[in-house]
Amino acid sequence: MLIETHAHLDYQDFEADFNEVLRRATDAGVTRILTIGTSIESSRRAVELAERHPNIYAVIGVHPTSDDDGIEDVMTPLREIAESPRVVAIGETGLDYHALPSMAVAKEKQVQVFSAALQSETEEEVEAGIHDGAYKSRQASLFEQQLDLAAELGLNVVIHQRDAWDDTLEIIAPYEGKVRGVFHCFGGSMEQADEVLEMGNLVSFTGIVTFKNGELVREVAAQLALNKFMVETDCPYLAPVPFRGKRCEPAHTRLVAESIAAARGVSLDEIARATTATAESFFKFNR
């Protein structure tokens, strides 16, 4: 039996065949699914799904790149949503610097004809740098609010990190011993995994472990202690081989687990039992 620890079942991608998606997951041995909120409204939808389906649980939060109508205080609405006993964690929350305003300006500059004038910082670049600061500041505020709420409610957090490693660790450091996090869709090095684990956190692997260019991630998954990681799909994204380029769904959790089992030279059952036990100890299924 497997637990799919990171799905986005409230997305429109699953509207047309939702019941079939759940059936395929059950047929694949995926007995529980955590659907993850990415905004206030997405979190409400996640709870609605969890309250209608006994094998679905909700994780509520505001994604770092979510505009969410410019809401500054996310603790208040999330606290209200968290009153549902179907909420098992806070997230996904974290930092994402992949699309900073300055990067868009840099790309535009790269396609322009090189000239001496372009060697110096342009007015657009200066302005973009200012916007970068505001962008990062808002993300940090959202992240810290959700960490505070998790500590208040006795829940753990699902962490999204993209191109913001050092800042993410700096923000979560003061919460060590108060809140644990799982770095979902982990794609870093063994050294980075060790940093996370030393702080009492976990990592989770997606279909990337099945990719031809996912060798580094497979190596990390093969070396970690069995009780230090979980499995997920991040569906509808990152469909594993042989479904790359298609919609991903919770049933594919089995393919992720099978790939890790092969990399470790152990049975699927061993990975399933270990990751299920880890998920059961991390998420608050019995609130």
Sequence and secondary structure as in RCSB ss.txt:
>XXXX:A:sequence
MLIETHAHLDYQDFEADFNEVLRRATDAGVTRILTIGTSIESSRRAVELAERHPNIYAVIGVHPTSDDDGIEDVM
TPLREIAESPRVVAIGETGLDYHALPSMAVAKEKQVQVFSAALQSETEEEVEAGIHDGAYKSRQASLFEQQLDLA
AELGLNVVIHQRDAWDDTLEIIAPYEGKVRGVFHCFGGSMEQADEVLEMGNLVSFTGIVTFKNGELVREVAAQLA
LNKFMVETDCPYLAPVPFRGKRCEPAHTRLVAESIAAARGVSLDEIARATTATAESFFKFNR
>XXXX:A:secstr
 EEEEEE TTSGGGSTTHHHHHHHHHHTTEEEEEEE SSHHHHHHHHHHHHH TTEEEEE   TT  GGG S  H
HHHHHHTTSTTEEEEEEEEEE TT HHHHHHHHHHHS   GGGGS  HHHHHHHHHHHHHHHHHHHHHHHHHHHH
HHHT  EEEEEES HHHHHHHHGGGTTT  EEE S    HHHHHHHHHTT EEEE GGGGSTT HHHHHHHHHS 
GGGEEE   BTS   TTSTTS   GGGHHHHHHHHHHHHT  HHHHHHHHHHHHHHHS TT 
